Amino acid sequence: MSKHLKRLAAPRAVRLHRKEKTWTIKPSSGPHPLEKSISLGLIIRDYLGLCDTYREVKRIIASGDILVDGAKRKNHKFPCGLMDIISIPKLKKDYRILFDKNGKLTLVPISGKDVEWKLCRIENKTIVKGNRIQLNLHDGRNILVKKDEYKTGDVLKISFKDNKISDVFKYEKGTISMIIGGSHIGEMANIQDIQIVPSATPNLAKMKGNTEFSTLTHYIFPIGKTKPIISLPEVKMQ
């Protein structure tokens, strides 16, 4: 696998000028897939404009001045994706990575206690030694729980300090969700109905936001119970 990435071949989810230069910073293997991630170096140089050159990017990140989900990351190719928290303590700036309505990964400024936690969707569950349940989350995390009280599609609110679950947003009717794929990507809507398709075809969900529409269930990311607990870019509810 190539260690390099041309701008013209960069994932559509990455916002950059594709014809100004030939190469960009390719994300390394990590918690997010290539097509839905941004390298940390690209965020520092192209998104935030904190430096101009590749050499400066590596120097800034190697110094340990950039935090991802509360942890220092010194690899300029570290892949950052949906719901990750980017913190720059020296500048007192923090951002959450979300999809906008154009399907581009974008940085949304946050502050206060929002910096101390993130939302993670359960992608799968497995049983490990001792009959304990392991939750496999969308950002590569794994959490062990004693009771099987969560289901695939639920979203957990996880604290960085102790890596514990402080809240859960169920994948069920009435839940406010963000759409993370398809033609309605970046929108916010309530789940009206979940249609189970008895075949290899993906299940569908009826949603209601500014309009009513249907989408694939794996495009749904719950973000609250009665109201969203995060702010989304370019999103308004009626």
C-alpha positions as CSV (number, residue, x, y, z in Angstrom):
1,M,0.0,0.0,0.0
2,S,1.3,3.4,-1.0
3,K,2.5,5.8,1.8
4,H,1.6,8.8,-0.4
5,L,-1.7,10.4,-1.6
6,K,-2.3,12.7,-4.4
7,R,-4.8,15.5,-3.9
8,L,-6.9,14.5,-6.8
9,A,-7.3,11.0,-5.3
10,A,-8.0,12.3,-1.8
11,P,-11.3,11.2,-0.2
12,R,-14.3,13.4,-1.1
13,A,-15.0,13.9,2.6
14,V,-11.7,15.9,2.9
15,R,-11.9,19.7,2.2
16,L,-8.9,20.9,0.3
17,H,-7.8,22.6,-2.9
18,R,-7.1,19.7,-5.2
19,K,-5.2,21.5,-8.0
20,E,-2.9,23.8,-6.2
21,K,-0.4,21.1,-5.4
22,T,0.2,17.5,-6.3
23,W,0.4,15.8,-2.9
24,T,-1.4,15.9,0.4
25,I,-0.8,14.2,3.8
26,K,-2.2,10.6,3.7
27,P,-3.7,9.4,7.0
28,S,-2.0,6.3,8.5
29,S,-3.9,3.2,9.6
30,G,-5.9,3.9,12.7
31,P,-9.4,4.3,14.3
32,H,-11.1,5.7,11.2
33,P,-11.2,4.5,7.6
34,L,-9.3,6.4,4.9
35,E,-12.4,7.6,3.1
36,K,-13.8,9.2,6.3
37,S,-10.7,10.6,8.0
38,I,-8.4,13.6,7.9
39,S,-4.7,13.4,8.8
40,L,-3.8,15.5,11.9
41,G,-1.2,17.3,9.9
42,L,-3.8,18.4,7.3
43,I,-6.0,19.8,10.0
44,I,-3.1,21.9,11.4
45,R,-1.9,23.2,8.1
46,D,-4.8,23.4,5.7
47,Y,-7.9,23.5,8.0
48,L,-6.6,25.8,10.8
49,G,-3.8,27.5,8.9
50,L,-1.4,27.3,11.9
51,C,1.6,26.8,9.6
52,D,2.6,26.8,5.9
53,T,4.9,23.9,5.3
54,Y,5.1,20.2,5.8
55,R,8.2,20.6,8.0
56,E,6.4,23.0,10.3
57,V,3.5,20.6,10.6
58,K,5.8,17.8,11.8
59,R,7.5,20.1,14.3
60,I,4.3,21.4,15.8
61,I,2.8,17.9,16.2
62,A,6.0,16.3,17.4
63,S,6.2,18.9,20.2
64,G,3.0,17.4,21.8
65,D,1.0,20.6,21.5
66,I,-2.0,18.9,19.8
67,L,-4.5,16.7,21.6
68,V,-7.0,14.3,20.0
69,D,-9.7,13.1,22.4
70,G,-7.7,14.4,25.3
71,A,-4.5,12.5,24.4
72,K,-1.3,13.9,22.9
73,R,-0.7,12.7,19.3
74,K,2.7,13.1,17.9
75,N,2.1,11.4,14.5
76,H,1.3,14.0,11.9
77,K,-0.5,11.3,9.8
78,F,-2.8,10.2,12.7
79,P,-6.3,9.8,11.2
80,C,-9.0,12.0,12.7
81,G,-12.7,11.4,12.0
82,L,-16.3,11.8,13.0
83,M,-16.9,13.1,16.6
84,D,-13.2,13.4,17.4
85,I,-12.2,16.3,19.6
86,I,-9.1,18.3,18.5
87,S,-7.6,20.5,21.3
88,I,-4.9,23.1,21.1
89,P,-4.2,24.1,24.8
90,K,-1.7,26.8,24.0
91,L,-4.3,28.6,21.9
92,K,-7.2,27.7,24.1
93,K,-9.1,26.3,21.1
94,D,-11.1,23.1,20.8
95,Y,-13.0,21.6,17.9
96,R,-15.3,18.7,17.1
97,I,-15.2,17.0,13.7
98,L,-18.5,16.6,12.0
99,F,-20.0,16.3,8.5
100,D,-21.5,19.3,6.9
101,K,-24.3,19.3,4.3
102,N,-21.8,18.9,1.5
103,G,-20.5,15.7,3.0
104,K,-17.2,17.3,4.0
105,L,-15.6,16.7,7.3
106,T,-15.4,20.1,9.1
107,L,-14.3,21.5,12.4
108,V,-17.0,22.9,14.7
109,P,-15.7,25.1,17.6
110,I,-16.6,23.9,21.1
111,S,-15.9,25.1,24.6
112,G,-16.4,24.4,28.3
113,K,-17.2,20.8,29.4
114,D,-17.9,19.7,25.8
115,V,-14.2,19.2,25.5
116,E,-14.2,16.5,28.1
117,W,-16.4,13.9,26.3
118,K,-17.3,12.5,22.9
119,L,-20.1,10.5,21.3
120,C,-19.4,7.0,20.0
121,R,-21.7,4.7,18.2
122,I,-21.8,1.0,18.9
123,E,-20.9,-0.9,15.7
124,N,-20.8,-4.4,17.1
125,K,-20.8,-6.4,20.3
126,T,-18.7,-9.5,21.2
127,I,-18.5,-11.8,24.2
128,V,-15.0,-12.0,25.7
129,K,-13.4,-14.0,28.6
130,G,-15.6,-14.1,31.7
131,N,-18.8,-13.7,29.7
132,R,-18.3,-10.0,29.6
133,I,-19.8,-7.9,26.8
134,Q,-17.4,-5.9,24.7
135,L,-18.8,-2.9,22.8
136,N,-16.9,-2.1,19.6
137,L,-17.3,1.6,18.8
138,H,-17.1,3.5,15.6
139,D,-13.8,5.2,16.5
140,G,-11.9,2.0,17.2
141,R,-12.5,2.0,21.0
142,N,-13.6,-1.1,22.9
143,I,-15.4,-0.9,26.2
144,L,-16.2,-3.8,28.5
145,V,-19.6,-3.8,30.3
146,K,-21.1,-6.2,32.8
147,K,-24.7,-6.0,31.6
148,D,-26.0,-6.5,28.0
149,E,-28.1,-3.3,28.2
150,Y,-26.9,-1.7,24.9
151,K,-27.7,-2.6,21.3
152,T,-25.9,-2.0,18.0
153,G,-26.7,1.5,16.8
154,D,-26.9,3.1,20.2
155,V,-24.6,6.1,20.9
156,L,-22.6,6.4,24.1
157,K,-21.4,9.6,25.7
158,I,-17.9,8.7,26.9
159,S,-15.7,10.8,29.3
160,F,-12.1,11.1,28.4
161,K,-11.0,11.3,32.0
162,D,-12.1,7.8,33.1
163,N,-13.3,6.3,29.8
164,K,-16.6,5.6,31.3
165,I,-20.2,5.8,29.9
166,S,-22.0,8.8,31.3
167,D,-25.1,8.6,29.1
168,V,-26.7,6.6,26.2
169,F,-28.8,7.7,23.3
170,K,-30.9,4.8,22.1
171,Y,-31.3,3.9,18.4
172,E,-35.2,3.9,18.5
173,K,-38.2,5.9,17.4
174,G,-38.3,9.5,18.5
175,T,-34.5,9.9,19.0
176,I,-32.9,13.0,17.4
177,S,-30.1,11.9,15.1
178,M,-27.5,13.2,12.7
179,I,-27.3,11.8,9.2
180,I,-23.7,10.7,8.3
181,G,-24.2,9.4,4.8
182,G,-26.3,9.6,1.7
183,S,-28.0,12.6,0.1
184,H,-29.1,14.0,3.5
185,I,-25.7,13.9,5.1
186,G,-25.1,16.6,7.7
187,E,-28.9,17.0,8.4
188,M,-30.5,16.5,11.8
189,A,-33.8,14.7,12.1
190,N,-36.0,12.5,14.3
191,I,-36.4,8.8,13.8
192,Q,-40.1,8.2,12.8
193,D,-40.0,4.5,12.0
194,I,-37.5,1.7,11.4
195,Q,-38.2,-0.7,8.6
196,I,-36.6,-4.2,9.0
197,V,-35.9,-5.6,5.5
198,P,-35.8,-9.5,5.6
199,S,-33.0,-9.8,3.1
200,A,-29.5,-8.7,2.3
201,T,-30.8,-5.3,1.5
202,P,-29.9,-2.7,4.2
203,N,-32.7,-1.7,6.6
204,L,-34.4,1.7,6.2
205,A,-35.6,4.4,8.5
206,K,-38.1,7.1,8.0
207,M,-36.8,10.5,9.3
208,K,-38.4,13.8,9.9
209,G,-36.4,17.0,10.1
210,N,-37.0,20.1,7.9
211,T,-38.5,17.5,5.5
212,E,-39.5,13.9,5.6
213,F,-37.3,11.4,4.0
214,S,-35.9,7.8,4.2
215,T,-32.3,6.8,4.7
216,L,-30.3,3.7,5.4
217,T,-30.1,2.8,9.1
218,H,-26.3,2.8,9.2
219,Y,-26.4,6.5,8.2
220,I,-28.1,7.3,11.5
221,F,-26.1,8.6,14.4
222,P,-28.3,9.5,17.5
223,I,-27.1,12.7,19.2
224,G,-29.7,13.3,21.9
225,K,-33.0,12.3,23.5
226,T,-35.4,15.2,23.5
227,K,-32.9,17.7,22.0
228,P,-29.4,17.4,20.4
229,I,-26.5,17.7,22.9
230,I,-24.1,18.9,20.2
231,S,-24.2,21.8,17.7
232,L,-24.1,20.9,14.0
233,P,-22.8,23.0,11.1
234,E,-25.4,24.6,8.9
235,V,-28.3,22.8,10.5
236,K,-31.7,24.2,11.5
237,M,-34.7,22.5,12.9
238,Q,-38.3,23.7,12.4
